C-alpha cells in the first residue's frame, strides 16, 4: 500500500497473495472483485481453481461460438442486386 493511501482496506490485484482472511472467513481476489466466503484457505484455493477453470471454459466457448457463426463474406449477395430491386419498384 502506498503511503498516500488513507484506507487500509484497499487491496491491489497484483499483490502476490490473493487469499485473505476476514472475520474468520477466507476470500480470494480477482480482477473482477472478491470471491467468498469460504470456511478454510484450502476451500478458497479450490474455489479459485474452479473460478479459473470456469473463466477458461467461458473463453473457449466464446471462441468456438465465434468460429461457428463466423460470417462467410463470399456467400453474401452482391449489394448492387438490392439496388436493382429497389430501382425496379
Secondary structure, DSSP 8 states (H G I E B T S, - for coil): --TT---TT---TTSS--EEEETTEEEEEETTEEEEEESSHHHHHHHHHHHHHHHHHHHHHHHHHHHHT---GGGS--HHHHHHHHHT-
